[in-house]
Amino acid sequence: MTTIDHILIVDDDPEIRELLATYLTKSGYRVSAARDGHQMWQQLERNRINLVVLDVMLPGEDGLILCRNLRSKSNVPIIMLTARGEEMDRILGLEMGADDYLPKPFNPRELQARIKAVLWRARSLLESRPESGEKIRFSGWTLDTAARHLVAEDGVIVSLSGAEYKLLRIFLDRPRRVLSRDQLMGLLEGRDWTPDERTVDIQISRLRKRLREDAREPQLIKTVRGEGYVLSAKVEQA
């Protein structure tokens, strides 16, 4: 039996909500809509959402704050819509945990393509790593590969986005080995999606934050000037 993906559109513009709901429904998705953060949380509590399309400019808590709060509680994929199309909005969105972004105005077909790509990446991670309950330890951290989250020494659970999880696995599978940006881009690349150097740097920054790294002097994921990045910790199976 084929499962229909459930997409949640969060945008305060009723015309955009109606347009996307109609288009994505015709494309075979189940679609719900919310005009603000309050309705977004209600929809997430009531339904099993597979992906959230989240506008930056919202009344009350803006999309960046909602993205950060949602990412701290869930691994659900997030695509940000940036009204101004400014690079800073896109960078902040990725740093807050978004999986992709799309500047307004946009073609609904492009959004559909990005939704398809993000969902494919999320599923490919699950399929490539069976939920065997494997746990990986490094520098006081434990990665639970079944739950796909980190556990700190103090017992605090840290959620990871799909991209963050995949990037961390890349480093854990290659400890103490310098990886260039080109190598990381190749390893991160998914169908219909190719990251650029800036995206890799942002994902590294996000992962460092999850690992409570000092941005000025990171000790776990170190920058090797002119070469790339390296995970300096010893890695072992729990």
C-alpha positions in Angstrom: 0.0 0.0 0.0 1.4 3.4 -1.1 1.7 6.0 1.7 0.6 9.5 0.7 3.0 12.2 2.1 1.3 14.8 4.2 2.6 18.4 3.6 2.0 21.3 6.0 2.0 24.8 4.4 2.6 27.6 6.9 2.0 31.0 5.4 -0.1 34.0 6.4 -1.1 34.7 2.8 -4.4 32.9 2.1 -3.8 33.0 -1.7 -0.5 31.3 -1.4 -2.0 28.7 1.0 -4.8 28.0 -1.5 -2.6 27.9 -4.5 -0.1 25.5 -3.0 -2.8 23.3 -1.4 -4.5 23.0 -4.8 -1.3 22.3 -6.7 0.2 19.9 -4.3 -3.1 18.0 -3.8 -3.3 17.5 -7.6 0.3 16.3 -7.5 -0.7 13.5 -5.2 0.1 14.9 -1.7 -2.2 15.3 1.3 -2.0 19.0 2.3 -2.9 20.9 5.4 -2.4 24.6 6.0 -1.7 27.0 8.8 -1.6 30.8 8.9 0.7 31.2 11.9 2.8 29.4 14.5 -0.2 28.6 16.7 -2.0 26.8 13.9 1.2 25.1 12.9 1.7 23.5 16.3 -2.0 22.4 16.3 -1.6 20.7 13.0 1.6 19.0 14.1 -0.2 17.7 17.2 -3.2 16.4 15.2 -1.4 14.9 12.2 1.6 12.9 11.1 3.3 15.5 9.0 6.0 14.4 6.5 7.3 17.9 5.5 6.7 21.5 6.5 6.8 24.4 4.0 7.4 27.4 6.3 7.3 31.1 5.4 9.8 33.4 7.1 7.5 36.4 7.4 4.7 35.4 9.7 2.7 37.3 12.3 3.8 36.6 15.9 6.7 34.3 16.0 8.4 34.4 12.6 9.4 31.4 10.6 13.0 31.4 11.7 12.0 31.1 15.4 9.4 28.5 14.5 12.0 26.6 12.5 14.5 26.6 15.4 11.8 25.5 17.9 10.5 22.8 15.6 13.9 21.4 14.9 14.7 21.1 18.6 11.7 18.8 19.0 11.4 17.0 15.7 13.4 15.7 12.6 10.6 16.6 10.2 12.0 18.1 7.0 11.5 21.8 6.6 11.6 24.0 3.5 11.8 27.7 4.2 10.1 30.4 2.0 12.0 33.7 2.0 10.0 36.7 0.9 12.9 39.0 0.3 15.2 36.4 -1.2 18.1 37.9 0.8 21.1 35.7 1.4 20.9 36.4 5.1 17.4 34.9 5.4 18.6 31.8 3.6 21.7 31.4 5.8 19.7 31.9 9.0 17.1 29.4 7.8 19.7 26.8 7.2 21.4 27.6 10.5 18.1 27.2 12.4 17.7 23.7 10.9 15.9 24.1 7.6 16.7 21.4 5.0 16.2 23.7 2.0 14.9 27.2 1.1 13.1 28.8 -1.8 12.9 32.6 -2.4 9.6 34.2 -3.3 8.2 34.6 -5.9 8.5 31.0 -7.0 7.1 28.5 -9.4 5.0 25.9 -7.7 6.7 23.3 -9.9 10.0 24.2 -8.4 8.6 23.9 -4.9 7.2 20.5 -5.8 10.7 19.4 -7.1 12.3 20.6 -3.9 9.7 18.8 -1.7 10.4 15.6 -3.7 14.2 15.9 -3.3 14.0 16.6 0.5 11.7 13.7 1.1 13.9 11.5 -1.0 17.0 12.5 1.1 15.1 11.9 4.3 14.0 8.4 3.2 17.4 7.5 1.8 19.0 8.1 5.2 16.5 5.8 6.9 16.9 3.1 4.2 20.7 3.2 4.2 20.9 2.9 8.0 18.5 0.2 9.3 17.2 0.9 12.7 19.3 -1.7 14.4 19.7 0.2 17.6 23.4 0.8 17.0 25.0 3.4 19.2 28.2 5.3 18.4 30.3 7.0 21.1 32.7 9.9 20.6 34.1 12.5 22.9 31.4 12.1 25.5 28.6 12.0 23.0 26.4 9.0 22.0 24.7 8.9 18.6 21.6 6.7 18.7 21.2 5.6 15.1 17.7 4.1 15.7 16.3 7.3 17.2 18.6 9.5 15.0 19.5 11.8 17.9 22.5 12.7 20.0 22.8 12.1 23.8 25.2 14.3 25.7 27.2 13.2 28.8 24.6 14.9 31.0 21.8 12.9 29.4 20.3 15.7 27.4 18.9 14.6 24.0 19.8 16.7 21.0 17.7 16.3 17.9 19.3 16.3 14.5 17.9 17.3 11.1 18.2 14.9 8.3 21.2 16.8 6.8 22.9 17.1 10.2 22.5 13.4 10.8 23.9 12.5 7.4 26.9 14.9 7.8 27.7 13.5 11.3 27.6 10.0 10.0 30.0 11.0 7.2 32.5 12.2 9.8 31.9 9.3 12.2 32.6 6.8 9.4 35.8 8.6 8.6 37.3 9.8 12.0 40.6 11.7 12.0 40.5 12.0 8.2 40.5 15.4 6.5 37.6 15.8 4.2 37.6 18.5 1.6 34.5 20.5 0.7 34.3 18.8 -2.6 34.4 15.4 -0.9 31.7 16.4 1.6 29.5 17.8 -1.3 29.8 14.5 -3.1 28.9 12.5 0.0 26.0 14.8 0.9 24.6 14.9 -2.6 21.2 13.5 -3.2 19.0 13.0 -6.2 17.8 16.3 -7.6 19.9 18.2 -5.0 23.5 19.3 -5.1 24.9 21.3 -2.2 27.4 24.1 -2.8 30.4 25.1 -0.6 28.4 27.7 1.3 25.8 25.1 2.2 28.5 22.7 3.4 29.9 25.5 5.6 26.5 26.3 7.1 25.8 22.6 7.8 29.2 22.3 9.5 28.3 25.4 11.6 24.9 23.9 12.6 26.4 20.6 13.5 29.1 22.3 15.7 26.3 24.1 17.6 24.5 20.8 18.2 27.8 19.5 19.6 28.2 22.5 21.9 31.3 23.6 20.1 33.0 26.9 20.6 32.6 28.6 17.2 36.0 30.3 17.5 37.9 27.2 18.6 36.0 24.0 17.7 37.6 20.9 19.2 35.6 18.1 17.6 35.1 19.2 14.0 38.1 21.2 13.2 38.9 23.3 10.2 42.1 22.4 8.4 43.0 25.6 6.5 43.1 25.1 2.8 42.1 21.5 3.0 38.7 21.0 4.7 37.3 19.6 7.9 38.3 16.7 10.2 36.6 14.9 13.1 39.3 14.8 15.7 37.6 12.4 18.2 38.1 8.7 18.7 35.0 6.8 17.6 33.7 3.5 19.0 30.6 1.4 19.1 28.6 1.5 22.3 
